[in-house]
């Protein structure tokens, strides 16, 4: 099988590519150039896609004896991920750029280009598993048959064995057709095993730090990065009684559940900490409240994606709203929005704090990803 191995220059994608070669596939390594002004060296573990990363990926490809190319998707990444990120924050939402990148770049732009060039699938270093179920019409998960493009049966996305590194949440936007052309060779391994394997294979990236947080904000200062793009917009911070308790330089730079960085001049009368409860960008106001007022029970979702058949009615599932957040018991209510597109309502068994519009809710049945949606609104009851 002809496979494109997406090689970021890190240890995970290096071992993923090696395993695909070892499995007997015809593998071509591809590094995605996502920055229009790529720096020479990584500024920190937050950044990626530098010239240094490209060189690291090329050295691994050379060691594996596979062809290697750099595909320039910088303009697509700027429009689909970076500009979307800015626009969402300008709306008072809190987006997850990793989900957008997986949905629109790695498993849309990259996969489409790979297929157009005659490749069968794309392999990445994500920690997740794909299993194939023998009975496509059955309701049970069945026995994993292995991952082979073209096999009959239903493909399912599952959590990785290494729960600490599991990335199924950021892959929850993929549908069954995309999963049919995807390989995640690291899903059955732990991070420690992957690093050990990289060292045994002689890869120089075996001890390279992982990238984390937002790759295009290398210094981690999201507020400063947004301010440089949206400009300062001074406003006020209000408490639950509507009293002015502080000031800010732009409501867009805050997110629901935030405690640090509020810069309130005085504590609450009862001395308890206050958190962002709502971001009102139309009025340019940030509302804060004590922790007990932040809990939400119902999530309204849009941009719904199902990893297989959609539930036909209310369904008991697990719900996760952060990449490394806990999975909570919930009931999912699939429906149809005013414009005829799929909609989703998720009712949590217990209230959850710090849930913001723009985040994604990913639904699980055991370890299997059922689907996902972007949170449009939240409700306390």
Secondary structure, 3 states (H helix, E strand, C coil): CEEEEECCCCHHHHHHHHHHHHCCCEEEEEEEECCCCCCCCCCCCCCCCCHHHHHHHHHHHHHHCCCEEEEECHHHHHHHHHHHHHHHHHCCCCCCHHHHHHHHHHHHHHHHHHHHCCCCEEEECCCEEEEEECCCCCCCCCCCCCCCCCCCCEEEEEECCCCCCCCCHHHCCCCHHHHCCEEECCCCCCHHHHHHHHHHCCCHHHHCCCCCCCCCCCCCCHHHHHHHHHCCCCEEEECCCCCEEEEECCHHHCCCCCCCCCCCCCCCCCCCCEEEEEEECCCCEEEEEEHHHCCEEEEEEEEEEECCCCCCCCEEEEEECCCCCCCEEEEEEEEECCCCCEEEEEEEEEEECCCCCCCEEEEEECCEEEEEEEEEEEECC
